[in-house]
Amino acid sequence: MDRGRAAEVILAFIMLAAGGILLGGAYSFAKQKKPILAIIALAVTGLACVLVAYWRIQMG
C-alpha cells in the first residue's frame, strides 16, 4: 500500500471514530429528552460517517 492509500485508510478510521461519537451524542440526546430534530440530525450524520468510513475501508 502506498502512502496516499495509507492516508486514505487512516482518514477513514478517523471518520469511523467521529461517526461513533456522533451516534453516541444522538443516544445521549435521546436519553435527555432533547428536541427530536436534533436527535435525528445527529443520528443521520453519524450513520452517514460510519457508512462512508466502512465503504472506504473496504475499498482500501
N, C-alpha and C positions, 0 to 999 in steps of 0.2 A: 504494500500500500504506500503510495507516495505521500508527500507532506500535505498537499492540498486535500486529498481524500481523507487523511487522518484528521485534519482540522474540521472537515465537514462532519465527521462522525463525533468528534468531541463536542461540537456545537449542538448536534442532535441530542447528546446526552444531557447537555445543559438545558436544552429546551424541554426534555423529558422531566427534569427536576422542576423547572418553572411550571410546567403543566400540573405536576403533582401538588405544588404549593397552591396554585390557583384552585384546584379541586378541593384541597383541604380548607381553603378560605370559604369556598361555597358551602361546604359542610358546616363550618363554624357559623356562617351567616344564618344557615337554616336552623341551627340549634338556638341561636339568639333571637329568632323571630324577626330578622331584618326584612326589608321590602323584597317581595318576590322577584321583582325585575333585577335587583342587584344579585340575587342568588342565581337566577337564570344566566345573567351575563357572565358571572364568574365561572359557572359550570360549563357553559358553551365554550368560552375562551380556553379554559383548562383542558377540556376534552379535545379541542382542536390542536392545542400544543402537543398533547400526548400522542394523538394520531399521526400528526406530521412527523414528530420525532421518531415514532415507531417505523413509519414508512421510510424515513431517511436512513435509519439504522439498518433496515432490511436491504436497502439498496447498496449499502456500504459493505 
